[in-house]
Amino acid sequence: MSQMRDPQAFLPMLGCATLLAATMFICLMPLLVYEVMLTALRRLHLTPEGAALSVFGIFAGSLINLPIRRIERSEVQPQWVVGPMGLGAWSPRFRRVRHESLLAVNVGGCVIPMALAIWQLPHLFQAGTATTLVLLVVTVTNIVVCYRAARPVPGIGIVMPGFLSPLVAVVMTWVLSLTFGEVGEVNRAPIAFVAGVAGPLLGADMLHLRDMLRTPAAVLSIGGAGTFDGIVLSGVLAALLA
C-alpha cells in the first residue's frame, strides 16, 4: 500500500499560491477600478476620450488640494508643574495654545466630480418636467441622508459611510424612474450621479462646514481624506448601478 503524504508538506505550496494570488490582485486592482470608473462615466454624455481624461484627472487630482483660507484657533490647555518632592502637582497652570488649519478643496475629490455633475444638468433639464422633478427629489433626499449620517472626526474632518450615498441615490432613482415612465432609462445614470455627488459634497461637507472648522486637523480638505470615497465613489457607483 502507498503511504499517505503528510498534509503539512502542502503548506509551503499553499502559502506561495496565496501570496501569488494576493500579489496579482493588488497589481490588477488599479486596472479594475479604472475600468469600472471608465464604464460609469461613459454613461454620462461623455465621449470615450472625455471619460478617460476625467478618470485620470480624478486620480491625479486627488493629490492636489487648492487652499482657500487659513484658520487660526487657540485652546486653553492645563500645564502641570511639578516641584521638588512632588509639590504643586495638584495645582495646574493654564496656557493658551495656538493651532493653524488649512481649509482646502481637493481637485480629484471635489472639483472634477462637481464639474461633471454640473455638466449633466442641461441634459436632464431638457429631458422634461418629470426628469427634473425626479432629479430634485433624489438629490434633496440624498443631501438630507448624508447630512444626518456625517460626523466630524478629530484629525480627519467629516466622514460618513461610503456606500450610503450611492445606495440612496440608486434606489431612489430606480423607484421614481419606474413611477414616472417619462424619465427614461438613459437618464437614470446622470440622475444618480448628480445625486451621488451632491449628497456627500453638500450634505456631508458644506452643511457641516462649521463642524469642520471646529475639528482639529492640519488640513481640512473638502473632497479629500474621508469624503473622497463619499463623493467620487458615490457618484461613480451610482452611475454604474443605475
FIVEX-662415 format. One record per residue: x, y, z of N, C-alpha, C in turn. Coordinates in steps of 0.001 Angstrom, whole numbers. Example, Ala and Ser with C-alpha at 12.3 -4.5 7.8 and 13.67 -1.06 7.14 Angstrom:
residues 2
[[13190,-5690,7800],[12300,-4500,7800],[13200,-3300,7800]]
[[12850,-2250,7080],[13670,-1060,7140],[12900,30,7870]]
end
This chain:
residues 242
[[841,-1197,0],[0,0,0],[881,1254,0]]
[[411,2279,-746],[1181,3536,-771],[882,4331,491]]
[[1910,4940,952],[1771,5735,2170],[1174,7104,1830]]
[[325,7612,2714],[-281,8937,2532],[740,10013,2884]]
[[740,11032,2088],[1666,12128,2327],[1230,12935,3550]]
[[2212,13517,4166],[1941,14372,5316],[1240,15644,4827]]
[[70,16006,5380],[-619,17230,4937],[221,18481,5111]]
[[1137,18467,6082],[1955,19655,6298],[2914,19918,5144]]
[[3159,18897,4293],[4057,19097,3161],[3463,20049,2129]]
[[2127,20179,2128],[1479,21063,1155],[1380,22504,1665]]
[[1706,22746,2924],[1571,24097,3470],[2466,25113,2765]]
[[3750,24823,2503],[4559,25820,1776],[3994,26151,403]]
[[3481,25125,-327],[2905,25381,-1640],[1649,26230,-1528]]
[[838,25948,-499],[-384,26736,-283],[-40,28181,46]]
[[996,28377,865],[1402,29741,1206],[1902,30501,-5]]
[[2683,29853,-876],[3179,30507,-2088],[2035,30862,-3036]]
[[1061,29943,-3164],[-83,30206,-4040],[-912,31378,-3519]]
[[-1101,31437,-2200],[-1856,32551,-1612],[-1136,33871,-1825]]
[[184,33879,-1625],[965,35099,-1832],[915,35543,-3284]]
[[994,34586,-4227],[927,34928,-5641],[-429,35505,-6008]]
[[-1499,34897,-5477],[-2842,35389,-5765],[-3045,36792,-5192]]
[[-2549,37038,-3986],[-2676,38363,-3377],[-1892,39402,-4164]]
[[-705,39040,-4634],[107,39974,-5419],[-574,40323,-6736]]
[[-1126,39306,-7411],[-1832,39566,-8664],[-3059,40430,-8436]]
[[-3762,40205,-7324],[-4949,41008,-7023],[-4570,42464,-6795]]
[[-3475,42693,-6061],[-3025,44063,-5794],[-2603,44751,-7093]]
[[-1934,43997,-7977],[-1473,44585,-9231],[-2634,44896,-10178]]
[[-3651,44044,-10177],[-4780,44227,-11087],[-5849,45163,-10546]]
[[-5823,45459,-9242],[-6855,46300,-8652],[-6939,47691,-9299]]
[[-5807,48401,-9529],[-5931,49710,-10187],[-6579,49619,-11563]]
[[-6250,48576,-12333],[-6859,48421,-13646],[-8353,48149,-13531]]
[[-8747,47358,-12531],[-10161,47069,-12328],[-10928,48326,-11951]]
[[-10365,49113,-11023],[-11018,50364,-10618],[-11117,51326,-11797]]
[[-10048,51382,-12608],[-10054,52262,-13778],[-11162,51867,-14750]]
[[-11299,50572,-15034],[-12316,50112,-15967],[-13715,50374,-15429]]
[[-13916,50184,-14121],[-15231,50436,-13526],[-15599,51911,-13637]]
[[-14657,52786,-13307],[-14919,54222,-13386],[-15122,54658,-14830]]
[[-14354,54092,-15745],[-14496,54448,-17154],[-15864,54032,-17682]]
[[-16319,52841,-17314],[-17633,52368,-17742],[-18749,53255,-17196]]
[[-18607,53669,-15941],[-19636,54515,-15336],[-19682,55891,-15984]]
[[-18523,56503,-16216],[-18504,57864,-16755],[-18917,57907,-18222]]
[[-18791,56798,-18933],[-19253,56776,-20321],[-20766,56907,-20417]]
[[-21464,56659,-19331],[-22923,56755,-19325],[-23391,58173,-19009]]
[[-22463,59133,-18945],[-22800,60490,-18529],[-22629,61495,-19665]]
[[-23035,61120,-20874],[-22948,62006,-22033],[-21512,62450,-22304]]
[[-20539,61585,-21996],[-19138,61891,-22251],[-18622,61005,-23380]]
[[-17709,61535,-24162],[-17040,60726,-25173],[-16076,59772,-24478]]
[[-15656,58689,-25134],[-14665,57795,-24507],[-13398,58526,-24095]]
[[-12956,59479,-24923],[-11762,60243,-24566],[-12020,61125,-23352]]
[[-13213,61753,-23314],[-13551,62602,-22171],[-13676,61810,-20886]]
[[-14244,60596,-20974],[-14367,59752,-19789],[-12997,59324,-19279]]
[[-12103,58934,-20207],[-10756,58521,-19800],[-10002,59686,-19180]]
[[-10139,60878,-19754],[-9465,62057,-19204],[-10013,62407,-17829]]
[[-11325,62223,-17623],[-11925,62510,-16318],[-11422,61543,-15257]]
[[-11312,60253,-15615],[-10799,59267,-14663],[-9366,59599,-14273]]
[[-8544,59929,-15264],[-7153,60298,-14969],[-7100,61551,-14096]]
[[-7974,62531,-14387],[-7986,63759,-13593],[-8414,63508,-12158]]
[[-9347,62579,-11945],[-9789,62270,-10583],[-8655,61646,-9781]]
[[-7948,60685,-10393],[-6850,60026,-9680],[-5695,60995,-9431]]
[[-5292,61731,-10462],[-4172,62665,-10296],[-4571,63839,-9408]]
[[-5806,64320,-9555],[-6246,65467,-8773],[-6474,65161,-7311]]
[[-6586,63868,-6961],[-6758,63535,-5543],[-5532,63895,-4718]]
[[-4409,64120,-5375],[-3174,64503,-4683],[-3030,66012,-4569]]
[[-3980,66775,-5139],[-3863,68238,-5191],[-4970,68856,-4353]]
[[-4599,69682,-3392],[-5540,70456,-2592],[-5342,71935,-2885]]
[[-6404,72599,-3299],[-6342,74033,-3563],[-6691,74785,-2281]]
[[-5730,75535,-1711],[-6002,76231,-444],[-7021,77351,-615]]
[[-7922,77465,343],[-8926,78528,348],[-8590,79576,1405]]
[[-8381,79142,2626],[-8031,80081,3703],[-7373,79325,4836]]
[[-6639,80062,5640],[-6006,79509,6840],[-6820,79918,8059]]
[[-7030,78977,8937],[-7868,79196,10117],[-7001,79047,11353]]
[[-6981,80074,12160],[-6232,80033,13410],[-7200,79857,14567]]
[[-6839,78973,15475],[-7652,78745,16662],[-6729,78602,17857]]
[[-7255,78911,18997],[-6475,78782,20226],[-7276,77988,21238]]
[[-6575,77153,21996],[-7203,76313,23001],[-6476,76479,24328]]
[[-7251,76455,25401],[-6679,76532,26740],[-6391,75123,27227]]
[[-5147,74842,27532],[-4739,73518,27979],[-4035,73622,29330]]
[[-4300,72653,30234],[-3628,72671,31544],[-2170,72272,31404]]
[[-1345,72912,32182],[77,72604,32220],[454,72276,33665]]
[[757,71026,33903],[1033,70574,35259],[2494,70854,35608]]
[[2669,71600,36659],[4014,71958,37119],[4307,71187,38404]]
[[5331,70360,38347],[5699,69537,39498],[7000,70076,40091]]
[[6921,70477,41342],[8100,70997,42028],[8843,69919,42780]]
[[9776,70309,43646],[10522,69323,44448],[9586,68535,45354]]
[[9856,67226,45478],[9071,66335,46319],[7617,66252,45856]]
[[7388,66577,44588],[6030,66482,44054],[5140,67635,44439]]
[[5705,68684,45037],[4880,69823,45443],[4351,70559,44207]]
[[3108,70967,44273],[2494,71712,43184],[1891,70843,42101]]
[[1936,69518,42292],[1420,68627,41256],[-91,68766,41083]]
[[-766,69219,42145],[-2213,69351,42068],[-2646,70789,41823]]
[[-1748,71598,41354],[-2074,72996,41068],[-1706,73315,39627]]
[[-2554,72954,38685],[-2195,73151,37278],[-2243,74623,36876]]
[[-1396,74961,35959],[-1450,76263,35315],[-2017,76080,33912]]
[[-2634,77105,33427],[-3256,77013,32114],[-2526,77930,31139]]
[[-2381,77437,29932],[-1770,78239,28888],[-2595,78104,27606]]
[[-2538,79117,26779],[-3304,79135,25533],[-2385,78679,24389]]
[[-2796,77585,23724],[-2022,77010,22633],[-2704,77364,21313]]
[[-1925,77877,20377],[-2457,78299,19083],[-2238,77183,18055]]
[[-3297,76922,17277],[-3239,75936,16198],[-3648,76613,14900]]
[[-3143,76088,13796],[-3488,76610,12476],[-3934,75467,11579]]
[[-5075,75636,10923],[-5600,74639,9993],[-5752,75274,8625]]
[[-5572,74467,7605],[-5700,74929,6230],[-6989,74357,5633]]
[[-7899,75240,5212],[-9125,74818,4535],[-8848,74797,3041]]
[[-9066,73647,2417],[-8725,73471,1006],[-9813,72691,292]]
[[-9745,72705,-1032],[-10657,71947,-1891],[-9830,70957,-2686]]
[[-10205,69684,-2642],[-9480,68655,-3370],[-9933,68623,-4824]]
[[-8972,68615,-5736],[-9305,68670,-7166],[-9987,67384,-7623]]
[[-9406,66245,-7293],[-9979,64985,-7748],[-11224,64568,-7009]]
[[-11321,64960,-5738],[-12455,64533,-4930],[-13604,65498,-4900]]
[[-13405,66735,-5403],[-14476,67723,-5335],[-14665,68470,-6652]]
[[-13593,69080,-7164],[-13721,69970,-8323],[-14188,69205,-9565]]
[[-13506,68099,-9897],[-13863,67354,-11112],[-15234,66688,-10995]]
[[-15559,65979,-9878],[-16914,65425,-9775],[-18004,66501,-9828]]
[[-17752,67660,-9209],[-18745,68727,-9243],[-18923,69257,-10664]]
[[-17813,69381,-11414],[-17910,69833,-12800],[-18673,68833,-13658]]
[[-18440,67537,-13436],[-19175,66517,-14180],[-20666,66544,-13839]]
[[-20979,66774,-12563],[-22388,66848,-12157],[-23078,68055,-12795]]
[[-22397,69189,-12818],[-22978,70380,-13443],[-23164,70165,-14943]]
[[-22254,69398,-15553],[-22349,69102,-16982],[-23615,68315,-17310]]
[[-24118,67531,-16362],[-25307,66723,-16605],[-26597,67541,-16545]]
[[-26576,68674,-15851],[-27822,69405,-15588],[-28537,69867,-16852]]
[[-27856,70478,-17847],[-28608,70880,-19049],[-29288,69715,-19752]]
[[-28621,68548,-19820],[-29225,67386,-20469],[-30470,66922,-19706]]
[[-30390,66958,-18370],[-31523,66492,-17564],[-32675,67490,-17601]]
[[-32375,68791,-17588],[-33436,69791,-17634],[-34171,69755,-18977]]
[[-33447,69435,-20049],[-34073,69378,-21363],[-34878,68094,-21576]]
[[-34714,67130,-20661],[-35404,65844,-20821],[-36871,65908,-20434]]
[[-37300,66976,-19776],[-38704,67108,-19431],[-38928,67385,-17960]]
[[-40177,67722,-17640],[-40532,68086,-16274],[-40400,66903,-15317]]
[[-40792,65711,-15759],[-40721,64532,-14890],[-39274,64226,-14506]]
[[-38358,64324,-15468],[-36946,64067,-15181],[-36391,65091,-14204]]
[[-36755,66361,-14398],[-36291,67405,-13484],[-36831,67189,-12081]]
[[-38102,66800,-11976],[-38699,66558,-10661],[-38016,65390,-9958]]
[[-37773,64304,-10683],[-37080,63149,-10093],[-35677,63545,-9652]]
[[-34984,64321,-10464],[-33636,64782,-10105],[-33646,65567,-8808]]
[[-34595,66491,-8656],[-34664,67304,-7447],[-34989,66454,-6221]]
[[-35949,65538,-6350],[-36355,64715,-5203],[-35207,63813,-4752]]
[[-34549,63143,-5703],[-33458,62227,-5354],[-32285,62996,-4751]]
[[-31959,64145,-5331],[-30818,64925,-4840],[-31067,65452,-3440]]
[[-32242,66035,-3218],[-32551,66579,-1885],[-32590,65464,-846]]
[[-33174,64335,-1190],[-33221,63204,-249],[-31822,62736,121]]
[[-30944,62622,-859],[-29586,62165,-588],[-28811,63182,233]]
[[-29034,64465,-6],[-28364,65501,783],[-28776,65395,2247]]
[[-30075,65207,2500],[-30557,65102,3879],[-29994,63856,4556]]
[[-29970,62726,3845],[-29446,61482,4425],[-27964,61634,4752]]
[[-27190,62207,3847],[-25755,62392,4084],[-25502,63375,5229]]
[[-26336,64399,5330],[-26185,65353,6428],[-26400,64670,7772]]
[[-27385,63796,7843],[-27672,63103,9103],[-26607,62063,9435]]
[[-25976,61474,8405],[-25022,60390,8640],[-23598,60879,8860]]
[[-23268,62085,8408],[-21893,62576,8502],[-21552,62964,9933]]
[[-20297,62713,10310],[-19813,63021,11659],[-18408,63610,11570]]
[[-18131,64653,12376],[-16753,65177,12410],[-15843,64268,13223]]
[[-14662,64011,12707],[-13665,63168,13374],[-12393,63972,13549]]
[[-11918,64162,14789],[-10687,64933,15009],[-9512,64342,14244]]
[[-8740,65222,13617],[-7576,64804,12867],[-7855,64420,11430]]
[[-9140,64222,11070],[-9507,63829,9706],[-10432,64850,9072]]
[[-11527,65155,9730],[-12531,66038,9168],[-13895,65383,9241]]
[[-14669,65488,8173],[-16018,64930,8123],[-15973,63569,7426]]
[[-16515,62554,8077],[-16561,61212,7492],[-17993,60705,7531]]
[[-18278,59744,6647],[-19597,59142,6578],[-19458,57765,5940]]
[[-20432,56870,6123],[-20371,55546,5479],[-20291,55675,3964]]
[[-19316,55010,3359],[-19051,55208,1943],[-20150,54731,1021]]
[[-20859,53662,1365],[-21857,53083,468],[-23260,53614,721]]
[[-23430,54498,1694],[-24764,55008,1996],[-25289,55890,874]]
[[-24471,56827,422],[-24916,57768,-603],[-25263,57085,-1927]]
[[-24404,56216,-2500],[-24803,55571,-3757],[-26019,54671,-3607]]
[[-26172,54050,-2448],[-27334,53196,-2236],[-28622,54008,-2275]]
[[-28625,55140,-1573],[-29811,56003,-1571],[-30078,56544,-2966]]
[[-29030,56989,-3654],[-29197,57573,-4985],[-29736,56552,-5980]]
[[-29193,55349,-5951],[-29618,54329,-6912],[-31048,53865,-6630]]
[[-31363,53563,-5378],[-32703,53071,-5040],[-33757,54125,-5356]]
[[-33507,55370,-4950],[-34476,56432,-5221],[-34638,56666,-6716]]
[[-33537,56624,-7462],[-33626,56837,-8910],[-34435,55738,-9583]]
[[-34190,54489,-9201],[-34934,53379,-9791],[-36420,53460,-9453]]
[[-36732,53711,-8195],[-38137,53745,-7779],[-38894,54861,-8486]]
[[-38321,56058,-8501],[-39022,57201,-9100],[-39044,57121,-10620]]
[[-37980,56577,-11223],[-37982,56469,-12679],[-39005,55437,-13156]]
[[-39241,54395,-12357],[-40287,53436,-12701],[-41671,54016,-12457]]
[[-41761,54887,-11458],[-43050,55537,-11182],[-43406,56521,-12290]]
[[-42416,57323,-12696],[-42613,58273,-13795],[-41945,57681,-15034]]
[[-42718,57064,-15883],[-42166,56401,-17060],[-41511,57335,-18045]]
[[-41795,58656,-17954],[-41232,59613,-18906],[-39743,59856,-18688]]
[[-39222,59416,-17538],[-37814,59692,-17236],[-36903,59010,-18239]]
[[-37132,57758,-18520],[-36326,57049,-19498],[-35077,56431,-18884]]
[[-34665,55313,-19440],[-33502,54593,-18907],[-32212,55362,-19106]]
[[-32125,56154,-20165],[-30884,56853,-20474],[-30569,57937,-19445]]
[[-31590,58392,-18711],[-31378,59463,-17729],[-31143,58953,-16314]]
[[-31222,57656,-16099],[-31033,57138,-14745],[-29618,57370,-14238]]
[[-28624,57051,-15051],[-27231,57215,-14619],[-26891,58674,-14316]]
[[-27247,59646,-15182],[-26959,61046,-14837],[-27655,61510,-13562]]
[[-28925,61099,-13373],[-29637,61498,-12151],[-28948,60928,-10923]]
[[-28616,59635,-10970],[-27955,59007,-9821],[-26579,59611,-9574]]
[[-25872,59960,-10629],[-24540,60555,-10458],[-24636,61923,-9788]]
[[-25543,62766,-10279],[-25691,64109,-9695],[-26080,64003,-8224]]
[[-27034,63129,-7918],[-27452,62955,-6523],[-26332,62349,-5687]]
[[-25582,61398,-6269],[-24485,60774,-5533],[-23363,61722,-5217]]
[[-23118,62703,-6078],[-22075,63704,-5819],[-22581,64787,-4872]]
[[-23816,65264,-5103],[-24350,66362,-4295],[-24576,65946,-2849]]
[[-24935,64682,-2608],[-25195,64242,-1238],[-24003,64420,-321]]
[[-22860,63790,-606],[-21691,63975,270],[-21119,65384,219]]
[[-21118,66018,-970],[-20494,67332,-1091],[-21274,68397,-327]]
[[-22587,68430,-545],[-23410,69447,123],[-23848,68982,1507]]
[[-24360,67754,1596],[-24891,67288,2876],[-23830,67002,3903]]
[[-22727,66357,3485],[-21695,65970,4448],[-20685,67077,4691]]
[[-20259,67769,3629],[-19187,68760,3771],[-19710,70175,4001]]
[[-20459,70702,3046],[-20825,72120,3112],[-21766,72424,4270]]
[[-22759,71572,4514],[-23680,71831,5619],[-23046,71557,6980]]
[[-21916,70843,6987],[-21159,70621,8224],[-19891,71459,8258]]
[[-19890,72559,7519],[-18672,73362,7423],[-18270,73942,8776]]
[[-19242,74355,9566],[-18909,74872,10897],[-18297,73795,11771]]
[[-18857,72593,11727],[-18261,71488,12486],[-16863,71172,11973]]
[[-16671,71266,10664],[-15365,71003,10092],[-14337,72024,10574]]
[[-14752,73286,10633],[-13817,74333,11057],[-13455,74198,12530]]
[[-14340,73582,13329],[-14033,73381,14741],[-13265,72097,14998]]
[[-13126,71253,13976],[-12432,69980,14148],[-10928,70186,14043]]
[[-10155,69791,15061],[-8710,69977,14989],[-8082,69066,13944]]
[[-7508,69666,12918],[-6815,68926,11865],[-5886,69890,11150]]
[[-4780,69380,10648],[-3819,70234,9958],[-4388,70733,8631]]
[[-5042,69836,7881],[-5639,70193,6590],[-7093,69744,6586]]
[[-8003,70681,6364],[-9428,70388,6243],[-9770,70460,4765]]
[[-9796,69294,4112],[-9946,69251,2662],[-11365,68831,2295]]
[[-12047,69673,1532],[-13370,69344,1016],[-13199,68413,-171]]
[[-13663,67193,-28],[-13486,66202,-1073],[-12247,65359,-906]]
[[-11486,65613,129],[-10295,64824,382],[-10474,63962,1607]]
[[-9470,63171,1904],[-9436,62313,3102],[-10684,61448,3170]]
[[-11462,61598,4254],[-12587,60699,4469],[-13732,60870,3505]]
[[-13867,62041,2851],[-15006,62246,1956],[-14660,62000,502]]
[[-13406,61631,189],[-13079,61325,-1208],[-13913,60141,-1687]]
[[-13961,59062,-838],[-14779,57922,-1249],[-16235,58322,-1320]]
[[-16669,59179,-370],[-18078,59551,-341],[-18503,60256,-1607]]
[[-17707,61193,-2106],[-18092,61987,-3272],[-17817,61227,-4568]]
[[-16562,60789,-4759],[-16174,60157,-6018],[-16839,58788,-6183]]
[[-16619,57894,-5213],[-17171,56552,-5348],[-18686,56554,-5306]]
[[-19261,57493,-4570],[-20713,57571,-4526],[-21267,57902,-5905]]
[[-20697,58921,-6541],[-21171,59278,-7873],[-20913,58214,-8905]]
[[-19707,57612,-8872],[-19351,56595,-9853],[-20204,55342,-9679]]
[[-20333,54857,-8453],[-21139,53659,-8215],[-22608,53902,-8542]]
[[-23096,55097,-8222],[-24489,55406,-8516],[-24727,55375,-10026]]
[[-23804,55987,-10791],[-23960,55991,-12243],[-23823,54579,-12809]]
[[-22942,53776,-12228],[-22732,52422,-12734],[-23928,51527,-12463]]
[[-24474,51613,-11244],[-25563,50720,-10845],[-26921,51163,-11372]]
[[-27039,52446,-11685],[-28335,52935,-12170],[-28590,52524,-13613]]
end
